[in-house]
Amino acid sequence: MALLCTSSISFYTIHRARSSSTRVQHHFVQFFGPLLRDNERNVNNLPGAFWFVLGCTIVICCFPMNISRTSILCLAFGDPIAAIVGIQVGGPNLYSNSRSSVEGGQNKTGGKSISGCLACFGICCVVAMMCMHEYGPKLWFLTGLTATAMEVLESFFCPCAAVDDNLLIPVGTSSVLWIYIQYCI
């Protein structure tokens, strides 16, 4: 837990340093450029890796391990599968937006594709079934539904809100699972 907290603070500190120093920005892009999306090269945007570490930190600090594990695995498997299927299979969009076509679960025309969302849902249901098998199909379905909703919800925030699905998926999924287990089972 201490390592995750330290990593989150370090990521943010590096981001602030690159925002105020062109030299730090140059070195940052030189070392991490191949790993960054185009919009993450901009000093005003935190990289997705920061949101991933922050989301993992929050859920591990605030929720029981079985819930944390499930939501982090939904992020680790559901988000990339949504992107791969959404881009490769494409199909109709849930809506259209102006974000890059290579961002999670979006096809080449922009927006979240139905195929990407269904892939995310299916993978997250399987993750929940494997991690929380004792709770049964209702919880598995709820996990898939919540993680997919968080994937889609990211695109409804304005770009200036700086909300990323790498934060929304684990925190949102953990919150819903915790509430469900506490009050509905």
Backbone bond lengths (Angstrom), bond angles and torsions (degrees), N, CA, C in turn:
res aa  C-N    CA-C-N  psi(-1)  N-CA   C-N-CA  omega(-1)  CA-C   N-CA-C  phi
1 M - - - 1.456 - - 1.537 110.09 -
2 A 1.326 116.15 -41.46 1.468 119.98 179.73 1.525 110.40 -63.19
3 L 1.337 116.20 -37.20 1.460 120.17 179.25 1.530 110.94 -64.94
4 L 1.326 116.95 -41.06 1.466 119.87 178.04 1.529 111.41 -65.50
5 C 1.317 117.00 -42.74 1.470 120.37 177.85 1.530 110.66 -61.78
6 T 1.321 115.94 -44.39 1.462 120.76 178.51 1.528 110.81 -62.83
7 S 1.324 116.61 -41.54 1.471 120.60 178.90 1.520 111.43 -63.70
8 S 1.320 117.17 -42.57 1.470 120.60 178.98 1.523 110.98 -61.46
9 I 1.325 116.00 -45.74 1.468 120.13 179.52 1.525 110.32 -65.49
10 S 1.323 117.34 -41.19 1.469 121.14 179.38 1.526 111.33 -62.98
11 F 1.343 116.62 -45.39 1.459 120.41 177.75 1.523 110.86 -56.02
12 Y 1.327 115.72 -47.17 1.462 119.37 -177.43 1.529 111.00 -67.45
13 T 1.324 117.43 -39.14 1.463 121.13 178.72 1.521 110.87 -62.78
14 I 1.323 116.67 -43.04 1.470 120.25 177.06 1.521 110.17 -62.69
15 H 1.322 117.10 -40.98 1.465 120.30 178.44 1.531 111.17 -60.64
16 R 1.336 116.35 -45.57 1.474 119.98 179.03 1.528 110.36 -62.49
17 A 1.332 117.21 -39.59 1.464 120.78 179.40 1.520 111.15 -65.37
18 R 1.317 117.08 -40.60 1.468 118.73 179.47 1.521 111.39 -72.37
19 S 1.326 117.17 -23.88 1.467 120.54 176.16 1.518 111.83 -71.30
20 S 1.318 116.59 -28.08 1.465 119.19 -175.78 1.520 113.76 -107.18
21 S 1.317 118.54 -5.03 1.463 120.52 -178.40 1.524 110.43 -136.22
22 T 1.317 115.65 120.69 1.472 119.44 178.05 1.532 110.58 -66.47
23 R 1.318 116.94 -30.00 1.464 120.45 178.92 1.536 110.45 -66.37
24 V 1.317 116.76 -45.80 1.466 120.55 177.88 1.528 109.25 -63.70
25 Q 1.329 117.44 -42.33 1.463 121.40 178.11 1.529 110.68 -59.39
26 H 1.321 116.80 -43.16 1.467 121.35 179.98 1.534 110.14 -60.47
27 H 1.326 116.75 -48.04 1.466 120.56 -180.00 1.528 111.47 -66.08
28 F 1.320 116.58 -39.16 1.457 121.21 179.06 1.525 110.48 -60.07
29 V 1.324 116.50 -49.15 1.466 120.74 -179.94 1.528 110.98 -67.32
30 Q 1.320 116.69 -35.43 1.466 120.55 178.46 1.533 110.80 -61.72
31 F 1.325 117.08 -43.67 1.459 120.61 -177.77 1.523 113.46 -83.02
32 F 1.327 117.42 -40.80 1.455 120.86 -172.74 1.527 113.90 -107.63
33 G 1.331 117.38 -2.83 1.453 121.72 -176.94 1.514 115.62 -48.18
34 P 1.349 118.59 -45.91 1.466 118.92 -179.63 1.527 114.02 -63.33
35 L 1.318 117.26 -20.25 1.461 121.20 -179.15 1.526 113.13 -92.31
36 L 1.331 116.67 -10.24 1.464 121.31 -173.20 1.515 111.59 -94.07
37 R 1.319 115.51 145.38 1.462 121.20 168.19 1.524 107.34 -75.21
38 D 1.307 116.62 163.29 1.468 119.99 -178.94 1.526 111.99 -56.27
39 N 1.337 117.20 -44.02 1.466 119.48 -177.80 1.531 112.36 -70.61
40 E 1.333 118.43 -20.33 1.458 121.12 179.86 1.529 112.54 -80.29
41 R 1.321 116.78 -14.61 1.466 120.01 176.10 1.527 110.73 -71.96
42 N 1.309 116.70 -22.61 1.460 122.56 178.04 1.526 108.79 -69.33
43 V 1.333 116.70 131.26 1.469 120.45 -177.17 1.525 112.75 -65.87
44 N 1.315 118.03 -14.19 1.463 120.69 179.59 1.527 112.52 -83.86
45 N 1.333 117.29 -11.03 1.463 121.13 -176.64 1.517 111.19 -111.82
46 L 1.311 115.89 127.41 1.460 120.40 173.76 1.524 109.15 -73.69
47 P 1.316 117.83 139.30 1.474 120.03 178.76 1.525 111.70 -66.04
48 G 1.320 115.88 153.82 1.453 121.22 178.25 1.523 112.77 -58.09
49 A 1.331 117.02 -30.84 1.469 120.57 179.33 1.531 111.09 -61.76
50 F 1.336 117.04 -35.34 1.469 119.63 176.83 1.520 110.07 -61.43
51 W 1.344 116.57 -47.22 1.455 120.99 -178.31 1.526 110.66 -65.00
52 F 1.339 116.63 -35.16 1.460 121.20 177.33 1.530 110.24 -62.17
53 V 1.331 116.38 -50.62 1.468 120.39 -179.23 1.528 110.55 -64.98
54 L 1.329 117.48 -41.88 1.458 120.47 179.34 1.531 111.27 -63.05
55 G 1.332 116.86 -44.14 1.465 120.59 177.98 1.512 111.70 -60.97
56 C 1.333 117.42 -43.83 1.465 121.46 177.69 1.524 110.65 -63.23
57 T 1.322 116.83 -41.72 1.463 121.40 179.50 1.525 110.85 -60.73
58 I 1.310 116.32 -47.54 1.474 120.60 -177.82 1.520 110.88 -61.72
59 V 1.328 117.39 -47.82 1.466 118.24 -175.64 1.522 112.18 -70.47
60 I 1.318 117.87 -34.44 1.460 119.33 178.78 1.528 110.88 -70.23
61 C 1.329 116.65 -34.42 1.469 120.52 178.63 1.531 112.73 -75.43
62 C 1.319 117.99 -29.43 1.472 120.54 -169.00 1.532 115.86 -108.89
63 F 1.323 118.72 -15.47 1.462 119.92 -172.99 1.527 111.50 -128.27
64 P 1.338 116.50 158.99 1.465 119.90 175.86 1.539 110.57 -60.85
65 M 1.326 115.50 155.23 1.466 120.45 -173.92 1.521 113.54 -60.42
66 N 1.336 119.03 -38.33 1.466 118.80 -179.09 1.531 111.43 -64.58
67 I 1.307 117.56 -35.65 1.468 121.44 177.38 1.526 110.07 -73.33
68 S 1.314 117.26 -44.43 1.468 121.44 178.89 1.525 110.61 -58.97
69 R 1.317 115.95 -48.99 1.466 120.89 -179.06 1.528 111.00 -58.20
70 T 1.310 115.91 -46.46 1.465 120.34 -178.57 1.524 111.23 -62.00
71 S 1.322 117.64 -46.47 1.468 119.80 -177.07 1.524 111.96 -69.79
72 I 1.327 117.83 -35.22 1.474 120.17 177.52 1.525 110.24 -68.53
73 L 1.327 117.40 -39.29 1.460 119.79 177.16 1.530 111.72 -68.62
74 C 1.330 117.25 -32.21 1.477 119.43 173.74 1.524 109.93 -62.10
75 L 1.318 116.04 -41.01 1.464 119.99 176.40 1.519 110.79 -66.14
76 A 1.323 117.39 -45.86 1.463 121.79 -175.55 1.526 113.02 -66.25
77 F 1.328 117.60 -32.80 1.464 120.63 -178.56 1.528 112.95 -106.22
78 G 1.321 117.78 -43.27 1.466 120.96 -174.44 1.512 113.90 -66.87
79 D 1.329 117.12 -44.94 1.467 121.31 -178.01 1.532 112.15 -63.05
80 P 1.346 119.35 -50.51 1.476 117.88 179.23 1.522 113.65 -67.15
81 I 1.337 117.38 -35.58 1.469 119.31 178.22 1.527 109.96 -64.79
82 A 1.324 117.04 -39.19 1.468 120.40 176.96 1.518 110.23 -60.08
83 A 1.328 116.72 -42.06 1.459 120.60 -179.98 1.526 111.53 -66.11
84 I 1.326 115.71 -47.37 1.469 119.73 -177.85 1.520 110.91 -62.61
85 V 1.322 117.18 -50.21 1.466 120.57 -178.78 1.529 110.47 -67.14
86 G 1.325 116.68 -41.99 1.467 119.65 -179.98 1.510 112.81 -60.34
87 I 1.324 117.05 -39.03 1.466 120.97 -179.50 1.525 111.07 -79.22
88 Q 1.342 117.08 -45.80 1.456 120.65 -175.61 1.526 113.31 -74.06
89 V 1.318 116.95 -42.85 1.458 120.86 -178.17 1.522 110.44 -88.27
90 G 1.331 115.82 -40.82 1.470 120.26 179.96 1.507 111.12 68.87
91 G 1.307 115.24 -135.37 1.452 120.04 -178.08 1.509 111.25 100.81
92 P 1.321 116.17 -170.94 1.465 120.08 -178.14 1.522 112.35 -64.60
93 N 1.320 114.32 148.21 1.462 120.85 177.13 1.518 110.36 -92.45
94 L 1.325 115.16 152.68 1.456 119.66 170.34 1.521 109.35 -71.12
95 Y 1.318 116.31 -32.93 1.456 124.79 178.34 1.509 106.67 -164.95
96 S 1.288 116.80 174.79 1.461 121.04 178.82 1.516 108.94 -116.43
97 N 1.314 115.98 146.34 1.460 120.12 174.93 1.509 110.05 -145.06
98 S 1.319 116.18 179.89 1.464 119.87 -175.36 1.523 112.51 -101.73
99 R 1.326 118.43 7.68 1.466 120.40 -178.39 1.515 110.77 -74.93
100 S 1.302 116.16 162.87 1.460 123.83 -177.51 1.524 111.71 -57.84
101 S 1.321 116.57 144.95 1.446 121.18 -177.68 1.517 112.95 -73.90
102 V 1.326 119.52 -9.91 1.451 120.50 -179.45 1.519 112.39 -96.05
103 E 1.314 118.25 3.88 1.454 119.45 179.27 1.516 108.80 -82.60
104 G 1.318 115.96 157.14 1.458 124.41 -169.13 1.508 116.51 -43.43
105 G 1.338 115.23 125.58 1.442 121.94 171.84 1.514 115.74 69.51
106 Q 1.313 118.38 13.98 1.450 120.43 -177.63 1.521 109.04 -107.67
107 N 1.326 114.85 141.49 1.450 116.40 176.95 1.519 110.27 -90.38
108 K 1.307 117.27 -174.62 1.459 121.12 -170.94 1.522 114.66 -66.97
109 T 1.313 118.70 -14.34 1.461 120.24 -179.73 1.519 112.71 -93.73
110 G 1.303 117.86 -3.26 1.472 121.28 -178.83 1.509 110.48 90.51
111 G 1.313 117.62 140.62 1.458 122.70 -177.70 1.508 110.45 104.19
112 K 1.301 116.42 164.44 1.466 121.84 -179.95 1.521 109.07 -83.91
113 S 1.327 116.20 127.75 1.460 119.87 -179.69 1.522 110.09 -85.69
114 I 1.303 115.07 151.27 1.461 120.88 177.17 1.527 109.71 -63.58
115 S 1.330 117.42 -39.65 1.469 120.00 -179.95 1.524 111.55 -63.91
116 G 1.325 117.78 -41.20 1.467 121.04 177.45 1.517 111.60 -63.88
117 C 1.324 116.15 -41.25 1.471 120.22 179.02 1.522 111.49 -66.22
118 L 1.326 117.53 -40.45 1.463 120.32 177.96 1.523 111.33 -65.40
119 A 1.328 116.81 -37.91 1.469 120.67 177.38 1.522 110.32 -64.48
120 C 1.322 117.49 -44.26 1.463 122.02 177.69 1.530 109.83 -60.07
121 F 1.309 116.63 -47.47 1.460 121.83 179.61 1.530 111.12 -57.41
122 G 1.326 116.52 -49.60 1.465 120.99 -177.73 1.519 112.50 -62.07
123 I 1.318 116.99 -46.70 1.467 120.96 -179.93 1.525 110.57 -63.04
124 C 1.326 117.05 -42.42 1.471 120.27 -178.60 1.526 111.67 -68.21
125 C 1.311 117.69 -33.64 1.473 120.28 173.75 1.524 110.49 -63.49
126 V 1.322 117.15 -42.60 1.469 121.54 178.71 1.529 110.39 -65.07
127 V 1.339 116.74 -42.87 1.472 120.72 177.39 1.531 109.71 -57.60
128 A 1.330 117.02 -47.09 1.469 120.55 -179.42 1.522 111.12 -64.43
129 M 1.318 117.07 -39.14 1.455 120.85 179.11 1.534 110.05 -62.17
130 M 1.322 117.11 -39.01 1.459 120.70 -178.81 1.538 112.29 -77.30
131 C 1.322 117.42 -37.25 1.465 120.91 -175.93 1.523 113.61 -87.67
132 M 1.328 116.48 -30.37 1.467 120.04 -174.44 1.530 109.72 -132.26
133 H 1.316 115.60 46.48 1.466 121.56 -174.66 1.526 112.94 -59.17
134 E 1.322 116.89 -28.08 1.470 120.42 -177.05 1.527 113.29 -69.30
135 Y 1.331 118.27 -15.34 1.464 120.82 -176.59 1.532 113.76 -91.14
136 G 1.302 118.33 -15.49 1.452 121.53 173.66 1.520 115.79 88.14
137 P 1.335 114.92 176.92 1.465 122.47 -171.50 1.530 115.39 -61.76
138 K 1.316 118.47 -31.59 1.476 118.98 179.84 1.522 110.64 -61.67
139 L 1.320 116.66 -44.65 1.463 120.18 179.08 1.524 110.91 -68.28
140 W 1.321 117.97 -38.07 1.458 120.77 179.20 1.525 109.82 -61.95
141 F 1.339 115.90 -45.54 1.458 121.15 178.41 1.533 110.70 -62.39
142 L 1.328 116.02 -44.92 1.466 121.02 179.39 1.527 111.29 -60.58
143 T 1.318 116.56 -39.59 1.465 120.61 177.97 1.522 110.90 -61.65
144 G 1.327 116.68 -49.72 1.464 120.59 179.31 1.517 111.95 -61.26
145 L 1.316 115.84 -43.13 1.464 120.97 -179.73 1.531 111.39 -64.11
146 T 1.334 116.68 -44.48 1.463 120.32 -177.65 1.522 111.32 -68.08
147 A 1.321 117.93 -46.07 1.468 120.60 -179.73 1.532 110.42 -61.38
148 T 1.327 116.75 -40.50 1.468 120.49 178.46 1.518 110.84 -67.23
149 A 1.308 116.87 -40.52 1.474 120.05 177.28 1.523 110.85 -61.92
150 M 1.326 117.42 -39.28 1.477 120.72 178.32 1.524 110.77 -66.55
151 E 1.323 116.35 -36.89 1.472 121.67 176.50 1.528 110.38 -59.96
152 V 1.322 115.74 -44.38 1.469 121.18 -179.14 1.528 110.92 -74.78
153 L 1.319 116.68 -39.18 1.459 121.81 -176.50 1.528 112.85 -58.30
154 E 1.325 116.75 -33.62 1.463 121.01 -179.55 1.531 111.75 -52.33
155 S 1.303 116.69 -40.41 1.460 120.12 -175.62 1.523 113.65 -73.81
156 F 1.327 117.35 -12.76 1.456 119.54 178.87 1.520 112.54 -84.38
157 F 1.337 116.69 -16.77 1.462 119.79 175.90 1.522 108.06 -77.65
158 C 1.315 116.34 143.67 1.455 118.83 177.31 1.522 108.67 -69.07
159 P 1.339 118.11 152.48 1.459 120.63 -179.10 1.529 113.04 -56.51
160 C 1.319 117.41 -28.75 1.468 119.18 -179.43 1.520 111.75 -72.89
161 A 1.335 118.51 -16.66 1.458 120.83 179.27 1.521 111.51 -73.78
162 A 1.321 117.33 -18.27 1.463 123.31 176.43 1.525 112.29 54.49
163 V 1.324 117.14 40.94 1.452 121.44 176.84 1.520 107.58 -100.94
164 D 1.319 115.83 130.79 1.458 121.43 -174.29 1.527 109.29 -120.55
165 D 1.329 116.07 146.56 1.461 118.86 179.76 1.530 111.82 -65.35
166 N 1.321 118.22 -19.89 1.463 120.48 175.17 1.526 111.90 -66.79
167 L 1.304 117.30 -18.44 1.465 122.47 172.57 1.532 110.17 -96.83
168 L 1.324 116.20 -44.90 1.466 120.69 -175.60 1.528 113.52 -63.85
169 I 1.322 117.35 -42.10 1.469 119.26 -175.90 1.530 111.61 -62.03
170 P 1.336 120.45 -54.33 1.462 116.84 -178.52 1.531 114.07 -68.86
171 V 1.323 117.38 -41.32 1.464 119.41 -177.50 1.533 110.81 -70.15
172 G 1.310 117.50 -45.46 1.465 120.76 179.25 1.515 112.44 -64.86
173 T 1.329 116.44 -45.09 1.462 120.10 -179.70 1.526 110.92 -65.17
174 S 1.319 117.50 -44.57 1.471 120.35 178.48 1.518 111.30 -61.07
175 S 1.318 116.95 -42.65 1.469 120.72 -178.97 1.522 111.15 -61.57
176 V 1.322 116.58 -47.31 1.464 120.43 -179.11 1.523 110.91 -66.06
177 L 1.326 117.61 -42.39 1.463 119.89 179.03 1.521 111.46 -63.69
178 W 1.320 116.77 -42.30 1.462 119.90 179.84 1.535 110.65 -62.20
179 I 1.323 116.65 -46.39 1.471 120.75 178.71 1.529 110.15 -60.72
180 Y 1.321 117.37 -45.01 1.460 121.16 -179.24 1.525 110.61 -61.34
181 I 1.327 117.39 -48.09 1.474 121.05 -178.32 1.537 110.93 -65.73
182 Q 1.330 117.17 -38.15 1.467 120.71 -178.05 1.523 112.55 -71.69
183 Y 1.321 117.01 -38.26 1.471 119.42 -168.40 1.524 115.09 -116.20
184 C 1.314 118.32 -14.02 1.471 119.06 -174.39 1.524 113.71 -116.08
185 I 1.310 117.16 -7.75 1.474 118.37 -179.18 1.513 108.61 -110.57
